[in-house]
Amino acid sequence: MPSVVDLLEYSSIQKLLFLGNTDEDFSVLTQHWSELTEGKACVIKEQPNAIEIVPLNSSKGGGIMVLLDHLGLTEDSDLEAVGDYTRWLSNK
């Protein structure tokens, strides 16, 4: 069975999502997965009862940078994006 890190690095899986009923459970899970994948994947507490594990350096902000480049625009362009939680807090 491949590890979570291997799944994110060497397969087409782009996100692992854990959903639960209580925030208390996810504080423990967030800490556990953050330590286990440190430097290899990014653990994001997306909502009070959810965490995501995504490839390292993966962010919606980074996706916007790729889009800007594809459109021939720079990060100084007038562009606005709307998000609902922490994954949108990114410079790149």
C-alpha positions as CSV (number, residue, x, y, z in Angstrom):
1,M,0.0,0.0,0.0
2,P,1.6,3.3,-1.0
3,S,2.0,6.1,1.6
4,V,-0.1,9.3,1.4
5,V,3.0,11.2,0.3
6,D,3.7,8.7,-2.5
7,L,0.1,9.0,-3.6
8,L,0.4,12.8,-3.9
9,E,3.9,12.7,-5.5
10,Y,3.6,9.9,-8.0
11,S,0.0,9.5,-9.0
12,S,-2.7,11.6,-10.5
13,I,-4.3,12.1,-7.1
14,Q,-4.4,15.9,-6.4
15,K,-6.2,16.0,-3.0
16,L,-7.1,13.8,-0.1
17,L,-10.0,15.1,1.9
18,F,-11.0,14.1,5.4
19,L,-14.4,15.2,6.7
20,G,-15.8,14.7,10.2
21,N,-18.3,15.8,12.7
22,T,-16.3,17.7,15.3
23,D,-13.5,20.3,15.2
24,E,-11.8,18.5,18.2
25,D,-11.1,15.4,16.1
26,F,-9.6,17.5,13.4
27,S,-7.1,19.4,15.6
28,V,-5.5,16.0,16.4
29,L,-5.7,14.8,12.7
30,T,-4.2,18.1,11.4
31,Q,-1.3,17.8,13.8
32,H,-0.7,14.2,13.0
33,W,-0.8,14.5,9.2
34,S,1.3,17.7,9.3
35,E,4.0,15.9,11.2
36,L,3.8,12.8,9.0
37,T,4.0,14.7,5.7
38,E,6.3,17.6,6.7
39,G,8.2,18.9,3.7
40,K,6.5,16.4,1.4
41,A,2.8,17.5,1.3
42,C,0.7,20.4,2.6
43,V,-2.0,19.8,5.2
44,I,-4.7,22.5,5.2
45,K,-7.5,22.8,7.8
46,E,-10.0,24.0,5.1
47,Q,-13.1,24.2,7.4
48,P,-13.7,23.5,11.1
49,N,-14.5,19.8,10.3
50,A,-12.3,19.2,7.3
51,I,-8.7,18.9,6.4
52,E,-7.1,18.5,2.9
53,I,-3.7,16.9,2.1
54,V,-2.4,18.3,-1.2
55,P,0.9,18.2,-3.1
56,L,3.6,20.5,-1.7
57,N,3.5,24.0,-3.1
58,S,-0.1,23.5,-4.3
59,S,-2.4,26.5,-3.8
60,K,-5.2,28.3,-5.5
61,G,-3.0,31.4,-5.6
62,G,-0.4,29.4,-7.5
63,G,-3.1,28.3,-9.9
64,I,-4.0,31.9,-10.5
65,M,-0.4,32.7,-11.3
66,V,-0.4,29.9,-13.9
67,L,-3.6,31.3,-15.4
68,L,-2.1,34.8,-15.5
69,D,1.0,33.5,-17.3
70,H,-1.1,31.6,-19.8
71,L,-3.1,34.8,-20.5
72,G,0.1,36.8,-20.9
73,L,-0.6,38.9,-17.8
74,T,1.5,39.7,-14.8
75,E,0.8,39.6,-11.1
76,D,0.4,43.4,-11.3
77,S,-2.6,43.0,-13.5
78,D,-6.0,44.0,-12.2
79,L,-7.4,40.6,-11.2
80,E,-9.6,39.7,-8.3
81,A,-10.5,36.3,-6.9
82,V,-13.0,35.3,-4.3
83,G,-12.5,32.4,-1.9
84,D,-14.1,31.0,1.2
85,Y,-11.3,29.9,3.4
86,T,-7.5,29.7,4.0
87,R,-6.3,28.1,0.8
88,W,-7.0,31.4,-0.9
89,L,-4.4,33.1,1.3
90,S,-1.4,32.8,-0.9
91,N,1.0,35.0,-2.8
92,K,1.8,32.3,-5.3
